């Protein structure tokens, strides 16, 4: 197979006589990664060859040597295959830290956990299938176009004697990840889907939602969390490995996906984002849907930081630039991105951005959100006001959770609280996973100078990077501690991370561990790292 990439209607002739690339050659070039995938599954060679290898072969047959992008990440021949294979590898590797069926019996978990791992791998492998339908088309010299809904690329090329073909990119490409579900059966057989669906009603819906980029408004999709983190990591690594910028217009489409996804999840899960409620970040009227700015950007930054999504913008202006470049925001009559709205009950106008379509955020909420009758913005906005009037030219903090600014946690403890150098022992519930328990206990003992009492001594601030130092991903620690109610939150559904200034004045991202799950260490004897259960 010989494929030439081009954005125009014609292909350059110089590669037309290149040596044909076969699917076997593609697979052989990725043998090392395929071997690592087998190790992640923890199965022997016959089992891997029976259960997993056919999926990899089917994906290679379907996408062939197609690049993933015209001039960005994985833009080389075979890039789309490598993108899927690497994402699948890191996704299934991440399942080692999760128990998907934690509320099931041991015998049920023994049956369901391998299926969750397989579904996670499939979601990572096939998460970019939509590109073959919306981003490119493959054309041969006679003008015939590959029909991706009907057959894999390798079958279509074999029928034409592996004649030279050309990739024509659609610019701009439509972001429609759900179209990948239309061609999923070319990679994943019905028999595997049936196997994944047996004795449960969660695995297949969660896998399909991840592949199609569809939010689940009931329940948390841990599988999709792993795939999203893995995709961002793989793209970031590829850009760095090939000396390409990890931010800026060239990488905007990749980042925009995560920004929009984050906004959708905030609307679905965060009480401060319920449309048209007092002090909400989201206001919806007949003249459009608005996000209070830069507060909405700060909430989004906190979400992406807590999930450790690689390569994302971390400032309100950067997020604003990405959304504008993606044509997701509507400007004022004066060509300004910031509107000034006056929601019901507001004593003063609020700075906000306006989405091009309310459906971007409200589509999954059904008909539960009705627009306000009165418009929120005047016919003409005051373009003479600065971009972010409430920032006064200062660096924007990333942790505000409401319109009334929440002060940063001070670098010194409250009066009467133990000093920052006090040492602590963990008093955690037995249900806390062993890995997180041991890491947390070690942090309290070994890094006591960085553990600071807050909230009048009712919580301890723990920097997230300390979990990395003990081999635990921060997102895994946050999830485990949140499930047991061990973190202090500003509201029931508020994000768990906060930011404070250290002694040097630098920002540190961390969590607030409830004080009742710790006790002062006995300075007269050795400090025990083992956690003690609560009564």
Steps between C-alpha positions, in 0.01 A plus 500: 500500500631842407327806643586864439378770735375827357252772585424587140297326231808345342780289643872557444628247244839439660376231739279319253763232435605456861536146631155376610447485873315195628305446819751233602777760475294737713450237769864394490611858563296506823592157637665644811189695600274201428720290730458762775124488452508124559690556824238754611223246447703246696405204278702232325580507129214268388239699694632831369505365143140385539343798680702817438717460193202466260382845612839653426511330158146615420585858591815486287300361207241773535721812528810367325782752460279806533644797692294637787533871413626699199782684681464453875531199731545159335507660156725233347393185309359253750437778749132417555586140583774608740270754666236234568748234609687728741178636648368146548825401672503787749125462561519132593815569702301753705240237596751346742415772750121455483242250613208557262258259670580593858146445626471153349581172668847351458372240253323768296810720496704205378273486196447873439843655561664336191210626291544853631868481407418377151237773455748764611754376245238499224392855588860621486576313179188619317454846649629675185307299240285803429790657309452269201146633456528871573863606459627330183422300192713252305494531121679295233638631172176415320302720737335215692451573871529249782157445664596468869151394605511196272844342531843529665759699311721195440214309332422794273865537405542127436208513258690767304828316493657734760510786251630833635240697696488848643367646822296816461439690819178682571588846627352591736399155620178455698546371855250213509645222712170313514542406133771257607227274636374447144814310402576331832381159379777497239741469796301352789296186421149453628613195696733714712230760562266223615769362730559845653125549553433170678390522864519880510348810343791743545810388310379540143314831559806649671730378221275634223458833681878535516554414133221731388590788729157482662452611861337276758286711730436215742800335654868569456673361191837393640579322174469827308715681757782255428463534124488881506809523719681247282413681177626832635820334623563323169446817295723704732778239479482484122516877459801524728675204339476663157591851611156651447334761721270355762281810501385762256281492189659183362377298798179693566257237370636235735479731800156633407353152529603480865385854574151439361480162672599664829235770461235236432595301810498811718146583388392141566663453842592832667230676701665836428436439128128437515359743242308807616547438873629753750874569448515243221780493243242430226220730389258406225249741347330545167798701377744213563703309755770681698784387728611739775863582420770444617337301781390227258855473369637461852257218573601330176869531585439343839319208339775430248772545761333255736472241224863552396411549131830566324565806285189701582495883521512622859394865473170669419642691202643181350167322532323801349740492205439127440122540505517799266729318255256209496211739418313398814444853630294785359645850517323828573407755235831669577689174424583445866488150656378627839134586553352680800185335624264580783338181634187522716589625847850614404598836645751569222584380152711183474766427241413190297564316176222387270493156337402471136240239594339414836492136387877479556433478873128435541437228245541217748278663763185446298217752535567572866661839433271773371636834376424822684251721321699821539832539316812495715714734290413845363475553127848660502766407757750743643812414299706757687515281808808281544499131408485386863380800703507324834861382470653852512796382298601239758570133428170314520476236775376158391301386802202734545177304528243782507454858389610623844875440490621230738836602650797274454591282793753698702857377520480483879252302713210647692542612859497210741568238232811281517804640328582396141790290627276284718502135399188293449390140495225378269178368650326381183202269440582139417335538160770741378711324238835376623706696249337834582505424874874429510582800279286732713648369825851548366421855386370595844821375660773568246372832358359656815658837415271522194183388682329815625194526728213703348139588581576573868673165535210295355697394191855440382626631167694234305677594173400268215854455374583303816280214377699484177817472705355190669389333176130588519332706227332805661170429324494149648568634849231768463243246388579255781488769770186662356307173496559464874416863582851576619539831314369837610294656221349846466172345382368142457593489131790745503833409347743353754816692413603837644797726450707677763824694521806335649762681706676614183180648356456230234166336420455144627204283398373260762210352692354555848498183710246509782675528833292221657685245288836590658648533844820664622798267494660411830829688495640280775506184292542384142235605250291213367414502132218251534153653491266427787132431430229720638235358727 
